[in-house]
Amino acid sequence: MRLIVLALLLALVLGTAQAVPLQGSDGNATVVLFGATRTPLDDENATEEILKVDVGLVGTENATYELLDQNDKTYSPGLYKTLQPALGGLPGRQLVYFLIPKDDLFKLIKVTPKGGLPFAINWWATPKGFNENVIIRYYGITDWLINPDEQGIVMQLRAANNGTKDIYLTPENFTLLDQWGWPYRPTAGFDPEVIGPGMASETRVLVGFTGVSLISRPAALAYNFGAPDQIIINLENDMVALSDEKVYGANATKTVSASAPATENATALGGSQSQVQAASAEDQTNQTKTTNTTTKLSSLKEKIAASKARLAGTQASLHESTKNESQNSTA
């Protein structure tokens, strides 16, 4: 019976998993946000981390960006990395690096295409799932390690007690599902804690998964997978844009173009440009009091280099751990 239930769950995840990027346009150029991941710095006491935003460009060779966080502070990129140049009418792809405070949440990203007009794209909301006993909110991937054989993925979340009895929260409550619904159990995480009724975990917690196939893509995060009270958060379909009310306030007048779901087809991207309004970013600047915290390029490069060194060390350790486990299992 359990195998039947798991098979149905696999089919459910497989049938619903599809990426929904966000996009904005000035009427000529379109910029697509495919996703964002966070990378810790090499110093465990650091109060900042690196945010990498995966960006697609259609109808423009380049663009400049500014992030606006929940406290109305703005952050400018410290580094751009071209993955695919926009040439001959074909779209381009790039990574945009920001140095941000740890655990910061964002409202929107301002975009100015080269030679175009500025617009804004509402940032992703943090998806949540719940049942009568617990609420799980997912904050994203905070580290992603890849070696020649496998992936290691660290996710950040928070749990709240939605019931009338204490709940005991451990990393083992969580399961990572890939695009085919294949389950991965956690191999690292937070210290277990008891959460009382009406309370939440003391802080956001981290759950790590290693031994993830290089072919697998994180598609869903499950709480009590396979149990009657399971919760499944779809990491693709549930990652939608914040509402205008959340970004601009219930009584605010929106003066910058909003985000919209994007398709994965470049032709469709260009054809959907008329759905998004172009406007001036000056009005948005007047609407919110912001503090510009630009990171110098050289400084961020140094931090990224140090972070890469940390990743290399962690990857080597991960590879060695997997090798030892394999030897033990065959002994």
N, C-alpha and C positions, 0 to 999 in steps of 0.2 A: 504493500500500500504506500509505504514511504517513497519507493522508487517511482510510483505513478505520480505522486504529488510533486516530486522533484522534476520529473519530466515535464509536467504541466508548467511549472515555474520557469524552466528553461525555455519553453515555447513562448511564454508570456514575455520574458525579457527579450528574446530574439525578435519577437513580433513588434515590439514597441521602441527598440533602441534605434534612434537616428539622431545625428547631430543637428542642432539648431543654432548656427552662429547668429550673431547680431550684426546689423549694418546701419549705415547712415550715408547720406548723399547731399551734395550741394546742387544737384540737378544735372551735373556733368560727370563728376567723379564719384565713385562709390568706395567706401572703406568698410571692410568686414572684420569683425572680431571673432576669431575662431576659438579662443580660449586664453586662459592665463594661469600660470603656475608660479609658486613661490619657492625660493631657494634660500635656506639659511646661510648666514655667513660663517666663516671658519671659527669665530669666537663664540663660544657657547653662552657668554654673557652679553652678547650684542643685543641692542634694542632695535636694530634695523634688519631688514631682509631684502632680497632682490625679487622683484616682480617682473616676470617675463610675459609680455602680451604678444600673442601670435596674430599677426595682422595681414589681411589680403588687400591688395590695391587693384581697382578696376578703373580704367580711364584716366589714370594719373601715374606719373613716375615716382612720386614721393609725397609725403605729408608730414606735418609736425603735430605733436600731441601734447595735451596737458590732462592730468588726472585730478579730479575733484573728489575729496574724501567726505566722510559723513560729518566732519567738523568744518567743512567749507575751506579746507586748506588745499592748495594746488601743488602738484609735483610735476616737474618737467623731466623728460628722459635724460639719462646719462650716457646711453649708448644705443646705437641702432646696428642690427646685423641683417644684411640682405641674404635671404634664403633663395630667392628667385627674382631677378630683375624684371621690371615691366618693360618689355621690348616688343616692337612690331605689333602693338595692339593687344598683346597677350597680357593677362594680369600678372602682378608681382606679389611676392610674399616676403615678409620680414618679421624679425623679432624686435620688440621695443623694450628696453630695459629701464626700470625705475628702481631707485633706492627708496624704500618706504619704511615707516615704523612697523614693527611686528604686529600682526593681527589687524592691521588697518582695514577698514571697509570703505568702499567707494560708491559715489552716486553716479558719476558719469565721466566720460572721457571726451574732451574737446578735440576736434580734428580740423586742421586746415590743409586741404590738398594743395599741392604745388600749383600756383597760378589760379587757385579757386577760392571759394567763399568758405568761411568757417561754419561748422555745425557741431552738434553734440550727439553722442550715443549714450543712452541710459545704460548703466552698468548692470551686471548680473545680480539678481536677487539670490539670497542664500536659501536653497530649497529645504523643506522640512517634511517629515512624515510623522504620523502619530497613530496611536490606538488609545484605548481607554485608560492605559496605565502609564505610558511614556511618550514624550515628544523628542524626536531626534532632529537636530538641525545640522546641516552639512556646510562647512565653510570652504572646502576646496582642498587641492593637493598642495602640501607644503614642502615636499621633497620628492624627487623622482630620480632614482639611480638605475643606470643601465650598464651591464657588463656584456661580454660576448654571448653569454648563455641565458640571461634572465633579467628581469626587472625587479626593482624594489620601489614600492610606492607608499608614501606616508600621507595620511588624510587627517584633516582636522574636523572635529565635530563637538557638539555639546548636547547633553541629555537633560531633560527636565521631567520631574515626576508629575504625571497627569492624573494619578489615582489617589487612593486613600491609604495605601500601605507603602512601607519602605521598599525601594528597589535596590538590588545589588548590581552595580554596573562594573563590568570588566571588559578588556579587549576582546575576550572570547565571545561576547555578545554579537560581534560584527563579522560580516562576510563580504568580501569583494566579489562581484560578478563581472565577467567580461562580456563582450558583445554577443557571445553565444550562450550566455547564462552559466558558464563554467564557474564553480565556486572556489575561492581562495580563502583559507583561514589566516587569521593574523599571526604574526611571528614576533611582534614587538608592540609595546604600547604603554599606557598609563597604569598607575597603581589603582587597583580596584577601590571603589568607594560606595558607601551607602548613601542614597539620596532619599530624603524624607518627603512626604506629601507636600506639594506646592513648592518644592525646592528644585534647584538645578545643580548640576555638577559645579564644583567650585570654580573651575576655569574651563576654557575649551581644552579638549584632550586630543592626543595624537594616537592614531592606530596605524601600525606599519604592516605591510604585506611583502614578503620576499618569495622568491621562487616563482614569480609570475612570468609566464611565457612571453617571449618577445613578440609573439603574434597576437597576444591578448591586448585588448584595449579596455580600460576601466569604464564600465557602462552603468553599474548600479552598486549601491551600498545597502546591505541588508542588515537589519537588527533581528536577532533570533530567527535566522533563516530556517525555513521548514517547519517552524512551530506554529501553533494556532494564532499566536499574537504577533507574528512576524510583521515587520515594516520594511518596505523596499523603496528606496529613493532612487529614481532614475537620474543618473548623473548627466544625461544628455537632454532628454525631453523636459526635465524639471529645472534645468538651468535657463530660466527665461529672464528677460529684462525687467528691471525695476519699473513700477508704474510711475507715471508722471506725478501723481500725488505724493509718492514717496520721495521723488527727486526734487520737485519744485515746491511742495507743500500744497495743502488742500485749497488754499485761497490764492496761490501764486499764479501769475499769468506766464505760461510757458512761452519763451521767446527764442528758443533754440531748437532745431529740429530733433525729433525723437528717434529712438532706435526702432528697428523692425527686424523680424526674423529674416534670415538670409537663406537662400538655397545654395547648394554646393555647385551649381552650374554657373559658369562665368557669364553665359549669354543671359540667363535668367536674372543674374545680378544686375546687369545693365538695363534689362527691361523693366525692373522694379523701381528705378530711380524716381519716377514721377510720383511714387507713393510717399516720398519723404520731402518735407518742406525745407528750403534753404533760408537761413537767417543770419543775423550778425551776432558774433560772440561778445561784443561790447555790452549788449544788454544783459547777458548772463553775468558778466563781470560786475555790472552795477547791481544786479539782483542779489548777489551773494558777496559778502566781505571775505576775501581770500588772502592767504599768505603764501607767497611764492617761495618754494624751497627747492631751488634748482641744485642738482648735484653735478659737480664738475666731472667731465668726461674721464680725466685721468684718475680721479679718485674712485669712480665706479669700476674702471678697468682693473685697478689694483684689487678691489674687493671681489670682483668676479674671478680674477686669477687665483686669489686665496681660496675662494669657494670651490673652484675647480680642483684645486689641490686636495681639499677636504673630501670632495666627491670621489677623487681617484683613490684615496685611502679607504674610504668606506666601501667602494666597489671591490677593492682587493680583499677586504675583510669579508664582504658578502660572498664573494666567489670561493674563498677558502672555507667559509662556514658551510656552504652548499656542498663543496667537495668532501668535507669531513662527514656530513650527514649521509652522503651517498655511500661512502666507504663503510660507515657503521651499519647502514641498512643492508649491505651485501655481505657483512661479516657473518 
